[in-house]
């Protein structure tokens, strides 16, 4: 593992020390985002991180399964596609087991969550929903069409209804470019 700690010694000139003499079991690295080069590694680390968080916090993860409808017709702006055919149970099971990196939109087929609410930070006005703390809101699902790659390399187009959220124990180096 490489670790780089940067400090600002002069305006606009960060000074970095780079060392490989660090251990990922050091408490300073707990619950921080890991940068990975590959989506499949990101998906695995996020899955492990979710399970570890639930274990450490004494919570049980709840699984939210996406709903799928097979898309019939043209794809990717080549005309209108219609929805309607049910996805066969065997394919549905595969879609639920796949990591987000197996789809064109990175939307997960099933979520392992303790609770899915968001606390708004500095909202323009205070939000109060009965039974929830101030500025805490539920996150609802959306529907979107995506292409999924099955284990046999067959690609199918489905509409997935799911909450569009991923845990953030790791991100890809590509996703991190915006932070550079």
VMD Tcl script that builds the backbone (N, CA, C; Angstrom):
set m [mol new atoms 540]
animate dup $m
set s [atomselect $m all]
$s set {name element resname resid chain x y z} {
  {N N UNK 1 A 0.843 -1.171 0.000}
  {CA C UNK 1 A 0.000 0.000 0.000}
  {C C UNK 1 A 0.885 1.230 0.000}
  {N N UNK 2 A 0.532 2.222 -0.799}
  {CA C UNK 2 A 1.228 3.505 -0.771}
  {C C UNK 2 A 0.358 4.492 -0.028}
  {N N UNK 3 A 0.985 5.338 0.755}
  {CA C UNK 3 A 0.281 6.341 1.537}
  {C C UNK 3 A 0.994 7.658 1.338}
  {N N UNK 4 A 0.254 8.692 1.059}
  {CA C UNK 4 A 0.847 10.006 0.837}
  {C C UNK 4 A 0.152 11.009 1.733}
  {N N UNK 5 A 0.882 11.669 2.591}
  {CA C UNK 5 A 0.329 12.700 3.466}
  {C C UNK 5 A 0.835 14.048 2.988}
  {N N UNK 6 A -0.072 14.909 2.602}
  {CA C UNK 6 A 0.302 16.216 2.059}
  {C C UNK 6 A 0.011 17.316 3.066}
  {N N UNK 7 A 0.906 18.296 3.112}
  {CA C UNK 7 A 0.698 19.487 3.936}
  {C C UNK 7 A 0.962 20.705 3.076}
  {N N UNK 8 A 0.323 21.792 3.396}
  {CA C UNK 8 A 0.533 23.040 2.661}
  {C C UNK 8 A 1.624 23.841 3.369}
  {N N UNK 9 A 2.826 23.838 2.815}
  {CA C UNK 9 A 3.913 24.614 3.401}
  {C C UNK 9 A 3.955 26.010 2.804}
  {N N UNK 10 A 3.512 26.138 1.583}
  {CA C UNK 10 A 3.416 27.439 0.927}
  {C C UNK 10 A 2.111 27.441 0.150}
  {N N UNK 11 A 1.504 28.608 -0.021}
  {CA C UNK 11 A 0.226 28.640 -0.737}
  {C C UNK 11 A 0.338 27.990 -2.114}
  {N N UNK 12 A -0.514 26.987 -2.360}
  {CA C UNK 12 A -0.564 26.331 -3.660}
  {C C UNK 12 A 0.510 25.295 -3.902}
  {N N UNK 13 A 1.413 25.062 -2.927}
  {CA C UNK 13 A 2.487 24.087 -3.124}
  {C C UNK 13 A 2.401 23.037 -2.016}
  {N N UNK 14 A 1.715 21.929 -2.278}
  {CA C UNK 14 A 1.653 20.892 -1.248}
  {C C UNK 14 A 2.963 20.110 -1.192}
  {N N UNK 15 A 3.406 19.808 -0.003}
  {CA C UNK 15 A 4.595 18.982 0.194}
  {C C UNK 15 A 4.112 17.604 0.633}
  {N N UNK 16 A 4.548 16.563 -0.061}
  {CA C UNK 16 A 4.069 15.219 0.233}
  {C C UNK 16 A 5.209 14.330 0.691}
  {N N UNK 17 A 4.890 13.490 1.643}
  {CA C UNK 17 A 5.805 12.428 2.021}
  {C C UNK 17 A 5.140 11.125 1.614}
  {N N UNK 18 A 5.849 10.299 0.922}
  {CA C UNK 18 A 5.301 9.059 0.401}
  {C C UNK 18 A 6.041 7.907 1.057}
  {N N UNK 19 A 5.297 7.001 1.671}
  {CA C UNK 19 A 5.932 5.877 2.337}
  {C C UNK 19 A 5.111 4.616 2.136}
  {N N UNK 20 A 5.768 3.497 2.148}
  {CA C UNK 20 A 5.051 2.223 2.094}
  {C C UNK 20 A 5.165 1.507 3.439}
  {N N UNK 21 A 5.702 2.198 4.444}
  {CA C UNK 21 A 5.866 1.610 5.768}
  {C C UNK 21 A 4.650 1.878 6.641}
  {N N UNK 22 A 3.462 1.659 6.094}
  {CA C UNK 22 A 2.230 1.854 6.850}
  {C C UNK 22 A 1.410 0.572 6.774}
  {N N UNK 23 A 0.545 0.404 7.745}
  {CA C UNK 23 A -0.288 -0.790 7.793}
  {C C UNK 23 A -1.755 -0.392 7.709}
  {N N UNK 24 A -2.522 -1.121 6.913}
  {CA C UNK 24 A -3.939 -0.792 6.776}
  {C C UNK 24 A -4.737 -1.131 8.031}
  {N N UNK 25 A -4.130 -1.838 8.992}
  {CA C UNK 25 A -4.847 -2.113 10.232}
  {C C UNK 25 A -4.690 -0.979 11.240}
  {N N UNK 26 A -3.881 0.015 10.915}
  {CA C UNK 26 A -3.737 1.200 11.752}
  {C C UNK 26 A -5.086 1.916 11.830}
  {N N UNK 27 A -5.492 2.342 13.015}
  {CA C UNK 27 A -6.804 2.968 13.224}
  {C C UNK 27 A -7.020 4.207 12.360}
  {N N UNK 28 A -5.954 4.883 11.949}
  {CA C UNK 28 A -6.105 6.076 11.121}
  {C C UNK 28 A -6.733 5.737 9.764}
  {N N UNK 29 A -6.660 4.478 9.340}
  {CA C UNK 29 A -7.209 4.070 8.049}
  {C C UNK 29 A -8.587 3.420 8.151}
  {N N UNK 30 A -9.168 3.354 9.347}
  {CA C UNK 30 A -10.500 2.783 9.488}
  {C C UNK 30 A -11.523 3.777 8.961}
  {N N UNK 31 A -12.504 3.284 8.254}
  {CA C UNK 31 A -13.621 4.092 7.743}
  {C C UNK 31 A -13.178 5.250 6.865}
  {N N UNK 32 A -12.136 5.046 6.095}
  {CA C UNK 32 A -11.736 6.032 5.089}
  {C C UNK 32 A -11.881 5.372 3.721}
  {N N UNK 33 A -12.034 6.189 2.702}
  {CA C UNK 33 A -12.222 5.675 1.353}
  {C C UNK 33 A -10.911 5.160 0.778}
  {N N UNK 34 A -10.953 3.979 0.197}
  {CA C UNK 34 A -9.808 3.369 -0.477}
  {C C UNK 34 A -9.962 3.643 -1.968}
  {N N UNK 35 A -8.892 3.995 -2.635}
  {CA C UNK 35 A -8.937 4.222 -4.077}
  {C C UNK 35 A -8.447 2.958 -4.774}
  {N N UNK 36 A -9.275 2.436 -5.671}
  {CA C UNK 36 A -8.976 1.199 -6.392}
  {C C UNK 36 A -8.975 1.474 -7.889}
  {N N UNK 37 A -8.200 0.714 -8.630}
  {CA C UNK 37 A -8.140 0.910 -10.078}
  {C C UNK 37 A -9.277 0.203 -10.813}
  {N N UNK 38 A -9.931 -0.768 -10.188}
  {CA C UNK 38 A -10.920 -1.578 -10.896}
  {C C UNK 38 A -12.264 -1.583 -10.174}
  {N N UNK 39 A -13.343 -1.488 -10.954}
  {CA C UNK 39 A -14.691 -1.492 -10.390}
  {C C UNK 39 A -14.999 -2.763 -9.618}
  {N N UNK 40 A -14.542 -3.910 -10.098}
  {CA C UNK 40 A -14.849 -5.163 -9.415}
  {C C UNK 40 A -14.201 -5.191 -8.030}
  {N N UNK 41 A -12.989 -4.626 -7.887}
  {CA C UNK 41 A -12.353 -4.524 -6.568}
  {C C UNK 41 A -13.141 -3.577 -5.675}
  {N N UNK 42 A -13.595 -2.471 -6.244}
  {CA C UNK 42 A -14.404 -1.498 -5.501}
  {C C UNK 42 A -15.653 -2.168 -4.952}
  {N N UNK 43 A -16.336 -2.939 -5.785}
  {CA C UNK 43 A -17.566 -3.608 -5.367}
  {C C UNK 43 A -17.309 -4.570 -4.215}
  {N N UNK 44 A -16.220 -5.337 -4.292}
  {CA C UNK 44 A -15.891 -6.303 -3.246}
  {C C UNK 44 A -15.537 -5.601 -1.941}
  {N N UNK 45 A -14.722 -4.562 -2.004}
  {CA C UNK 45 A -14.340 -3.824 -0.791}
  {C C UNK 45 A -15.564 -3.178 -0.158}
  {N N UNK 46 A -16.465 -2.617 -0.965}
  {CA C UNK 46 A -17.685 -2.013 -0.425}
  {C C UNK 46 A -18.565 -3.052 0.264}
  {N N UNK 47 A -18.660 -4.259 -0.304}
  {CA C UNK 47 A -19.456 -5.322 0.300}
  {C C UNK 47 A -18.858 -5.735 1.653}
  {N N UNK 48 A -17.546 -5.906 1.695}
  {CA C UNK 48 A -16.869 -6.277 2.940}
  {C C UNK 48 A -16.995 -5.149 3.966}
  {N N UNK 49 A -16.828 -3.904 3.526}
  {CA C UNK 49 A -16.947 -2.757 4.428}
  {C C UNK 49 A -18.323 -2.648 5.047}
  {N N UNK 50 A -19.366 -2.920 4.273}
  {CA C UNK 50 A -20.736 -2.876 4.795}
  {C C UNK 50 A -20.937 -3.926 5.882}
  {N N UNK 51 A -20.467 -5.143 5.613}
  {CA C UNK 51 A -20.600 -6.223 6.593}
  {C C UNK 51 A -19.821 -5.900 7.865}
  {N N UNK 52 A -18.622 -5.345 7.712}
  {CA C UNK 52 A -17.801 -4.985 8.870}
  {C C UNK 52 A -18.459 -3.884 9.693}
  {N N UNK 53 A -19.017 -2.869 9.020}
  {CA C UNK 53 A -19.695 -1.779 9.728}
  {C C UNK 53 A -20.884 -2.309 10.526}
  {N N UNK 54 A -21.674 -3.183 9.921}
  {CA C UNK 54 A -22.831 -3.752 10.614}
  {C C UNK 54 A -22.384 -4.546 11.837}
  {N N UNK 55 A -21.314 -5.327 11.689}
  {CA C UNK 55 A -20.791 -6.117 12.797}
  {C C UNK 55 A -20.307 -5.219 13.933}
  {N N UNK 56 A -19.519 -4.198 13.588}
  {CA C UNK 56 A -18.965 -3.294 14.600}
  {C C UNK 56 A -20.036 -2.465 15.296}
  {N N UNK 57 A -21.109 -2.125 14.582}
  {CA C UNK 57 A -22.152 -1.275 15.168}
  {C C UNK 57 A -23.306 -2.089 15.743}
  {N N UNK 58 A -23.206 -3.426 15.686}
  {CA C UNK 58 A -24.240 -4.280 16.254}
  {C C UNK 58 A -25.558 -4.229 15.497}
  {N N UNK 59 A -25.500 -3.949 14.216}
  {CA C UNK 59 A -26.711 -3.862 13.408}
  {C C UNK 59 A -26.757 -5.019 12.417}
  {N N UNK 60 A -27.957 -5.298 11.930}
  {CA C UNK 60 A -28.125 -6.330 10.914}
  {C C UNK 60 A -28.440 -5.648 9.592}
  {N N UNK 61 A -27.777 -6.084 8.543}
  {CA C UNK 61 A -28.026 -5.514 7.221}
  {C C UNK 61 A -29.345 -6.032 6.665}
  {N N UNK 62 A -30.086 -5.128 6.044}
  {CA C UNK 62 A -31.322 -5.481 5.350}
  {C C UNK 62 A -31.038 -5.434 3.865}
  {N N UNK 63 A -31.538 -6.402 3.122}
  {CA C UNK 63 A -31.295 -6.457 1.683}
  {C C UNK 63 A -32.498 -5.881 0.953}
  {N N UNK 64 A -32.248 -4.909 0.072}
  {CA C UNK 64 A -33.280 -4.330 -0.773}
  {C C UNK 64 A -33.011 -4.805 -2.195}
  {N N UNK 65 A -33.935 -5.566 -2.754}
  {CA C UNK 65 A -33.764 -6.108 -4.100}
  {C C UNK 65 A -34.373 -5.171 -5.134}
  {N N UNK 66 A -33.639 -4.918 -6.218}
  {CA C UNK 66 A -34.166 -4.123 -7.316}
  {C C UNK 66 A -35.228 -4.899 -8.072}
  {N N UNK 67 A -36.137 -4.169 -8.710}
  {CA C UNK 67 A -37.160 -4.792 -9.549}
  {C C UNK 67 A -36.746 -4.615 -10.997}
  {N N UNK 68 A -36.834 -5.677 -11.783}
  {CA C UNK 68 A -36.374 -5.644 -13.172}
  {C C UNK 68 A -37.499 -5.948 -14.146}
  {N N UNK 69 A -37.501 -5.227 -15.251}
  {CA C UNK 69 A -38.387 -5.481 -16.382}
  {C C UNK 69 A -37.515 -5.532 -17.619}
  {N N UNK 70 A -37.721 -6.529 -18.455}
  {CA C UNK 70 A -36.910 -6.658 -19.665}
  {C C UNK 70 A -37.314 -5.589 -20.668}
  {N N UNK 71 A -36.332 -4.979 -21.309}
  {CA C UNK 71 A -36.573 -3.966 -22.331}
  {C C UNK 71 A -36.605 -4.652 -23.684}
  {N N UNK 72 A -37.624 -4.318 -24.462}
  {CA C UNK 72 A -37.789 -4.903 -25.793}
  {C C UNK 72 A -37.631 -3.791 -26.811}
  {N N UNK 73 A -36.765 -3.967 -27.776}
  {CA C UNK 73 A -36.627 -2.969 -28.830}
  {C C UNK 73 A -35.254 -2.348 -28.863}
  {N N UNK 74 A -35.119 -1.228 -29.573}
  {CA C UNK 74 A -33.821 -0.577 -29.782}
  {C C UNK 74 A -33.190 -0.096 -28.479}
  {N N UNK 75 A -31.867 0.024 -28.491}
  {CA C UNK 75 A -31.112 0.497 -27.339}
  {C C UNK 75 A -30.375 1.775 -27.668}
  {N N UNK 76 A -29.997 2.501 -26.652}
  {CA C UNK 76 A -29.086 3.644 -26.729}
  {C C UNK 76 A -29.443 4.644 -27.823}
  {N N UNK 77 A -30.609 5.246 -27.715}
  {CA C UNK 77 A -30.987 6.328 -28.605}
  {C C UNK 77 A -31.319 5.915 -30.020}
  {N N UNK 78 A -31.554 4.638 -30.263}
  {CA C UNK 78 A -31.862 4.179 -31.620}
  {C C UNK 78 A -33.370 4.032 -31.807}
  {N N UNK 79 A -34.141 4.860 -31.139}
  {CA C UNK 79 A -35.591 4.758 -31.215}
  {C C UNK 79 A -36.157 4.473 -29.843}
  {N N UNK 80 A -37.434 4.276 -29.773}
  {CA C UNK 80 A -38.090 4.034 -28.490}
  {C C UNK 80 A -38.093 2.549 -28.166}
  {N N UNK 81 A -37.733 2.235 -26.946}
  {CA C UNK 81 A -37.779 0.856 -26.479}
  {C C UNK 81 A -39.005 0.702 -25.598}
  {N N UNK 82 A -39.634 -0.437 -25.662}
  {CA C UNK 82 A -40.796 -0.661 -24.812}
  {C C UNK 82 A -40.426 -1.628 -23.700}
  {N N UNK 83 A -41.125 -1.482 -22.576}
  {CA C UNK 83 A -40.913 -2.364 -21.439}
  {C C UNK 83 A -42.104 -3.306 -21.353}
  {N N UNK 84 A -41.967 -4.359 -20.630}
  {CA C UNK 84 A -43.137 -5.167 -20.435}
  {C C UNK 84 A -42.898 -6.613 -20.106}
  {N N UNK 85 A -41.973 -7.277 -20.741}
  {CA C UNK 85 A -41.777 -8.693 -20.463}
  {C C UNK 85 A -41.085 -8.872 -19.122}
  {N N UNK 86 A -41.556 -9.850 -18.396}
  {CA C UNK 86 A -40.931 -10.160 -17.112}
  {C C UNK 86 A -39.571 -10.802 -17.355}
  {N N UNK 87 A -38.660 -10.537 -16.458}
  {CA C UNK 87 A -37.346 -11.171 -16.504}
  {C C UNK 87 A -37.510 -12.571 -15.920}
  {N N UNK 88 A -37.028 -13.615 -16.601}
  {CA C UNK 88 A -37.150 -14.979 -16.066}
  {C C UNK 88 A -36.494 -15.082 -14.686}
  {N N UNK 89 A -37.064 -15.899 -13.787}
  {CA C UNK 89 A -36.506 -16.023 -12.433}
  {C C UNK 89 A -35.018 -16.370 -12.414}
  {N N UNK 90 A -34.559 -17.192 -13.349}
  {CA C UNK 90 A -33.136 -17.560 -13.365}
  {C C UNK 90 A -32.262 -16.342 -13.659}
  {N N UNK 91 A -32.709 -15.484 -14.582}
  {CA C UNK 91 A -31.963 -14.264 -14.908}
  {C C UNK 91 A -32.094 -13.261 -13.766}
  {N N UNK 92 A -33.288 -13.167 -13.148}
  {CA C UNK 92 A -33.498 -12.259 -12.018}
  {C C UNK 92 A -32.509 -12.569 -10.905}
  {N N UNK 93 A -32.322 -13.855 -10.597}
  {CA C UNK 93 A -31.366 -14.248 -9.569}
  {C C UNK 93 A -29.953 -13.819 -9.909}
  {N N UNK 94 A -29.575 -13.953 -11.175}
  {CA C UNK 94 A -28.240 -13.532 -11.618}
  {C C UNK 94 A -28.090 -12.024 -11.457}
  {N N UNK 95 A -29.109 -11.262 -11.865}
  {CA C UNK 95 A -29.038 -9.798 -11.766}
  {C C UNK 95 A -28.894 -9.347 -10.319}
  {N N UNK 96 A -29.542 -10.036 -9.388}
  {CA C UNK 96 A -29.437 -9.672 -7.979}
  {C C UNK 96 A -28.064 -10.008 -7.402}
  {N N UNK 97 A -27.389 -11.008 -7.965}
  {CA C UNK 97 A -26.094 -11.426 -7.437}
  {C C UNK 97 A -24.924 -10.622 -7.991}
  {N N UNK 98 A -25.135 -9.913 -9.104}
  {CA C UNK 98 A -24.024 -9.238 -9.769}
  {C C UNK 98 A -23.600 -7.958 -9.052}
  {N N UNK 99 A -22.322 -7.605 -9.163}
  {CA C UNK 99 A -21.851 -6.329 -8.613}
  {C C UNK 99 A -22.293 -5.176 -9.517}
  {N N UNK 100 A -22.320 -3.950 -8.999}
  {CA C UNK 100 A -22.711 -2.794 -9.810}
  {C C UNK 100 A -21.866 -2.625 -11.067}
  {N N UNK 101 A -20.618 -3.059 -11.028}
  {CA C UNK 101 A -19.736 -2.877 -12.187}
  {C C UNK 101 A -20.151 -3.721 -13.385}
  {N N UNK 102 A -21.127 -4.611 -13.218}
  {CA C UNK 102 A -21.582 -5.423 -14.348}
  {C C UNK 102 A -22.683 -4.735 -15.150}
  {N N UNK 103 A -23.050 -3.503 -14.769}
  {CA C UNK 103 A -24.079 -2.762 -15.501}
  {C C UNK 103 A -23.488 -1.476 -16.068}
  {N N UNK 104 A -24.171 -0.921 -17.056}
  {CA C UNK 104 A -23.682 0.312 -17.681}
  {C C UNK 104 A -23.908 1.533 -16.811}
  {N N UNK 105 A -24.770 1.438 -15.799}
  {CA C UNK 105 A -25.067 2.606 -14.958}
  {C C UNK 105 A -24.524 2.492 -13.539}
  {N N UNK 106 A -23.871 1.391 -13.199}
  {CA C UNK 106 A -23.295 1.173 -11.870}
  {C C UNK 106 A -24.352 1.168 -10.762}
  {N N UNK 107 A -25.612 0.851 -11.091}
  {CA C UNK 107 A -26.672 0.775 -10.083}
  {C C UNK 107 A -26.750 -0.667 -9.602}
  {N N UNK 108 A -26.625 -0.843 -8.310}
  {CA C UNK 108 A -26.577 -2.166 -7.707}
  {C C UNK 108 A -27.946 -2.848 -7.793}
  {N N UNK 109 A -27.949 -4.179 -7.958}
  {CA C UNK 109 A -29.189 -4.944 -8.037}
  {C C UNK 109 A -29.806 -5.211 -6.685}
  {N N UNK 110 A -28.981 -5.231 -5.648}
  {CA C UNK 110 A -29.487 -5.391 -4.287}
  {C C UNK 110 A -28.602 -4.579 -3.359}
  {N N UNK 111 A -29.207 -3.989 -2.371}
  {CA C UNK 111 A -28.489 -3.150 -1.416}
  {C C UNK 111 A -28.485 -3.825 -0.055}
  {N N UNK 112 A -27.363 -3.791 0.620}
  {CA C UNK 112 A -27.268 -4.255 1.992}
  {C C UNK 112 A -27.171 -3.008 2.857}
  {N N UNK 113 A -28.238 -2.703 3.546}
  {CA C UNK 113 A -28.284 -1.457 4.303}
  {C C UNK 113 A -28.792 -1.699 5.713}
  {N N UNK 114 A -28.364 -0.842 6.632}
  {CA C UNK 114 A -28.963 -0.830 7.959}
  {C C UNK 114 A -30.261 -0.027 7.866}
  {N N UNK 115 A -30.168 1.208 7.431}
  {CA C UNK 115 A -31.312 2.093 7.201}
  {C C UNK 115 A -30.920 3.033 6.080}
  {N N UNK 116 A -31.874 3.417 5.240}
  {CA C UNK 116 A -31.545 4.341 4.163}
  {C C UNK 116 A -32.308 5.645 4.331}
  {N N UNK 117 A -31.700 6.543 5.075}
  {CA C UNK 117 A -32.182 7.905 5.237}
  {C C UNK 117 A -30.977 8.808 5.066}
  {N N UNK 118 A -31.211 10.034 4.675}
  {CA C UNK 118 A -30.112 10.987 4.542}
  {C C UNK 118 A -30.360 12.172 5.452}
  {N N UNK 119 A -29.311 12.628 6.096}
  {CA C UNK 119 A -29.387 13.853 6.883}
  {C C UNK 119 A -28.870 14.977 6.005}
  {N N UNK 120 A -29.726 15.961 5.781}
  {CA C UNK 120 A -29.364 17.082 4.928}
  {C C UNK 120 A -28.397 17.998 5.658}
  {N N UNK 121 A -27.350 18.409 4.972}
  {CA C UNK 121 A -26.360 19.307 5.548}
  {C C UNK 121 A -26.592 20.696 4.972}
  {N N UNK 122 A -26.827 21.654 5.825}
  {CA C UNK 122 A -27.081 23.047 5.437}
  {C C UNK 122 A -28.182 23.187 4.384}
  {N N UNK 123 A -29.387 22.625 4.645}
  {CA C UNK 123 A -30.463 22.794 3.663}
  {C C UNK 123 A -30.940 24.246 3.642}
  {N N UNK 124 A -31.552 24.696 2.524}
  {CA C UNK 124 A -32.027 26.080 2.444}
  {C C UNK 124 A -33.130 26.369 3.459}
  {N N UNK 125 A -33.838 25.329 3.888}
  {CA C UNK 125 A -34.838 25.476 4.937}
  {C C UNK 125 A -34.902 24.167 5.715}
  {N N UNK 126 A -35.416 24.230 6.923}
  {CA C UNK 126 A -35.500 23.065 7.787}
  {C C UNK 126 A -36.583 22.114 7.287}
  {N N UNK 127 A -36.267 20.831 7.283}
  {CA C UNK 127 A -37.224 19.804 6.876}
  {C C UNK 127 A -37.574 18.975 8.105}
  {N N UNK 128 A -38.872 18.788 8.340}
  {CA C UNK 128 A -39.304 17.968 9.466}
  {C C UNK 128 A -40.357 16.976 8.989}
  {N N UNK 129 A -40.019 15.701 9.008}
  {CA C UNK 129 A -40.954 14.637 8.663}
  {C C UNK 129 A -41.320 13.931 9.959}
  {N N UNK 130 A -42.619 13.760 10.179}
  {CA C UNK 130 A -43.108 13.157 11.417}
  {C C UNK 130 A -42.422 11.809 11.670}
  {N N UNK 131 A -41.885 11.653 12.864}
  {CA C UNK 131 A -41.229 10.414 13.249}
  {C C UNK 131 A -39.739 10.368 12.942}
  {N N UNK 132 A -39.223 11.391 12.251}
  {CA C UNK 132 A -37.798 11.441 11.920}
  {C C UNK 132 A -37.159 12.666 12.556}
  {N N UNK 133 A -35.860 12.613 12.811}
  {CA C UNK 133 A -35.166 13.802 13.313}
  {C C UNK 133 A -35.211 14.935 12.281}
  {N N UNK 134 A -34.957 16.129 12.753}
  {CA C UNK 134 A -34.947 17.306 11.878}
  {C C UNK 134 A -33.918 17.132 10.758}
  {N N UNK 135 A -34.302 17.492 9.539}
  {CA C UNK 135 A -33.461 17.446 8.335}
  {C C UNK 135 A -33.037 16.032 7.926}
  {N N UNK 136 A -33.765 15.016 8.377}
  {CA C UNK 136 A -33.524 13.644 7.940}
  {C C UNK 136 A -34.661 13.256 7.003}
  {N N UNK 137 A -34.288 12.777 5.811}
  {CA C UNK 137 A -35.293 12.446 4.796}
  {C C UNK 137 A -35.052 11.036 4.253}
  {N N UNK 138 A -36.117 10.345 3.852}
  {CA C UNK 138 A -35.933 9.039 3.214}
  {C C UNK 138 A -35.475 9.220 1.774}
  {N N UNK 139 A -34.743 8.243 1.276}
  {CA C UNK 139 A -34.297 8.255 -0.118}
  {C C UNK 139 A -35.164 7.244 -0.866}
  {N N UNK 140 A -35.778 7.681 -1.963}
  {CA C UNK 140 A -36.697 6.812 -2.696}
  {C C UNK 140 A -36.039 6.230 -3.942}
  {N N UNK 141 A -36.656 5.202 -4.478}
  {CA C UNK 141 A -36.115 4.531 -5.664}
  {C C UNK 141 A -36.440 5.296 -6.935}
  {N N UNK 142 A -35.638 5.057 -7.941}
  {CA C UNK 142 A -35.888 5.574 -9.285}
  {C C UNK 142 A -35.839 4.388 -10.240}
  {N N UNK 143 A -36.288 4.608 -11.452}
  {CA C UNK 143 A -36.219 3.568 -12.478}
  {C C UNK 143 A -35.333 4.053 -13.608}
  {N N UNK 144 A -34.482 3.191 -14.088}
  {CA C UNK 144 A -33.608 3.544 -15.197}
  {C C UNK 144 A -33.274 2.320 -16.026}
  {N N UNK 145 A -33.104 2.534 -17.321}
  {CA C UNK 145 A -32.747 1.452 -18.229}
  {C C UNK 145 A -31.235 1.309 -18.276}
  {N N UNK 146 A -30.777 0.079 -18.245}
  {CA C UNK 146 A -29.345 -0.194 -18.273}
  {C C UNK 146 A -29.090 -1.489 -19.008}
  {N N UNK 147 A -27.873 -1.659 -19.410}
  {CA C UNK 147 A -27.448 -2.909 -20.024}
  {C C UNK 147 A -26.658 -3.679 -18.979}
  {N N UNK 148 A -26.981 -4.959 -18.816}
  {CA C UNK 148 A -26.300 -5.812 -17.847}
  {C C UNK 148 A -25.555 -6.918 -18.581}
  {N N UNK 149 A -24.373 -7.222 -18.095}
  {CA C UNK 149 A -23.570 -8.298 -18.675}
  {C C UNK 149 A -23.715 -9.523 -17.777}
  {N N UNK 150 A -24.250 -10.604 -18.319}
  {CA C UNK 150 A -24.443 -11.838 -17.567}
  {C C UNK 150 A -23.135 -12.627 -17.524}
  {N N UNK 151 A -23.005 -13.596 -16.608}
  {CA C UNK 151 A -21.762 -14.364 -16.499}
  {C C UNK 151 A -21.336 -15.058 -17.793}
  {N N UNK 152 A -22.296 -15.375 -18.684}
  {CA C UNK 152 A -21.943 -16.012 -19.958}
  {C C UNK 152 A -21.611 -14.980 -21.038}
  {N N UNK 153 A -21.404 -13.718 -20.640}
  {CA C UNK 153 A -21.084 -12.577 -21.509}
  {C C UNK 153 A -22.245 -12.122 -22.382}
  {N N UNK 154 A -23.429 -12.671 -22.168}
  {CA C UNK 154 A -24.618 -12.178 -22.866}
  {C C UNK 154 A -25.010 -10.841 -22.244}
  {N N UNK 155 A -25.389 -9.889 -23.082}
  {CA C UNK 155 A -25.830 -8.582 -22.601}
  {C C UNK 155 A -27.332 -8.481 -22.774}
  {N N UNK 156 A -28.010 -8.044 -21.691}
  {CA C UNK 156 A -29.446 -7.821 -21.778}
  {C C UNK 156 A -29.745 -6.413 -21.290}
  {N N UNK 157 A -30.802 -5.846 -21.801}
  {CA C UNK 157 A -31.222 -4.515 -21.394}
  {C C UNK 157 A -32.432 -4.651 -20.479}
  {N N UNK 158 A -32.344 -4.045 -19.293}
  {CA C UNK 158 A -33.436 -4.103 -18.324}
  {C C UNK 158 A -33.703 -2.713 -17.776}
  {N N UNK 159 A -34.891 -2.542 -17.244}
  {CA C UNK 159 A -35.198 -1.354 -16.462}
  {C C UNK 159 A -35.125 -1.782 -15.006}
  {N N UNK 160 A -34.282 -1.113 -14.222}
  {CA C UNK 160 A -34.103 -1.450 -12.812}
  {C C UNK 160 A -34.712 -0.353 -11.958}
  {N N UNK 161 A -35.582 -0.746 -11.029}
  {CA C UNK 161 A -36.131 0.178 -10.038}
  {C C UNK 161 A -35.397 -0.086 -8.734}
  {N N UNK 162 A -34.640 0.905 -8.271}
  {CA C UNK 162 A -33.804 0.728 -7.089}
  {C C UNK 162 A -33.379 2.097 -6.582}
  {N N UNK 163 A -33.040 2.179 -5.316}
  {CA C UNK 163 A -32.457 3.392 -4.767}
  {C C UNK 163 A -31.042 3.494 -5.325}
  {N N UNK 164 A -30.708 4.623 -5.935}
  {CA C UNK 164 A -29.390 4.778 -6.562}
  {C C UNK 164 A -28.384 5.286 -5.539}
  {N N UNK 165 A -27.815 4.344 -4.818}
  {CA C UNK 165 A -26.828 4.681 -3.803}
  {C C UNK 165 A -25.839 3.526 -3.703}
  {N N UNK 166 A -24.589 3.867 -3.478}
  {CA C UNK 166 A -23.552 2.869 -3.234}
  {C C UNK 166 A -22.829 3.249 -1.956}
  {N N UNK 167 A -22.406 2.256 -1.200}
  {CA C UNK 167 A -21.582 2.554 -0.033}
  {C C UNK 167 A -20.232 3.047 -0.522}
  {N N UNK 168 A -19.521 3.774 0.312}
  {CA C UNK 168 A -18.284 4.411 -0.134}
  {C C UNK 168 A -17.106 4.023 0.745}
  {N N UNK 169 A -16.780 2.745 0.761}
  {CA C UNK 169 A -15.551 2.329 1.418}
  {C C UNK 169 A -14.397 2.404 0.434}
  {N N UNK 170 A -14.727 2.399 -0.845}
  {CA C UNK 170 A -13.710 2.534 -1.876}
  {C C UNK 170 A -14.318 3.176 -3.112}
  {N N UNK 171 A -13.483 3.837 -3.875}
  {CA C UNK 171 A -13.874 4.400 -5.161}
  {C C UNK 171 A -12.779 4.063 -6.160}
  {N N UNK 172 A -13.102 4.179 -7.436}
  {CA C UNK 172 A -12.070 3.925 -8.442}
  {C C UNK 172 A -11.209 5.168 -8.612}
  {N N UNK 173 A -10.015 4.974 -9.151}
  {CA C UNK 173 A -9.143 6.117 -9.405}
  {C C UNK 173 A -9.802 7.069 -10.397}
  {N N UNK 174 A -10.604 6.542 -11.320}
  {CA C UNK 174 A -11.316 7.387 -12.283}
  {C C UNK 174 A -12.310 8.294 -11.554}
  {N N UNK 175 A -13.078 7.734 -10.613}
  {CA C UNK 175 A -14.049 8.531 -9.859}
  {C C UNK 175 A -13.353 9.562 -8.983}
  {N N UNK 176 A -12.141 9.272 -8.550}
  {CA C UNK 176 A -11.404 10.180 -7.684}
  {C C UNK 176 A -10.821 11.369 -8.433}
  {N N UNK 177 A -10.774 11.340 -9.754}
  {CA C UNK 177 A -10.158 12.424 -10.515}
  {C C UNK 177 A -10.813 13.765 -10.245}
  {N N UNK 178 A -12.100 13.766 -9.937}
  {CA C UNK 178 A -12.784 15.026 -9.648}
  {C C UNK 178 A -12.253 15.658 -8.366}
  {N N UNK 179 A -11.715 14.837 -7.469}
  {CA C UNK 179 A -11.194 15.362 -6.213}
  {C C UNK 179 A -9.750 15.819 -6.301}
  {N N UNK 180 A -9.113 15.594 -7.439}
  {CA C UNK 180 A -7.700 15.945 -7.570}
  {C C UNK 180 A -7.522 17.405 -7.929}
}
mol reanalyze $m
mol bondsrecalc $m
mol representation Tube
mol addrep $m
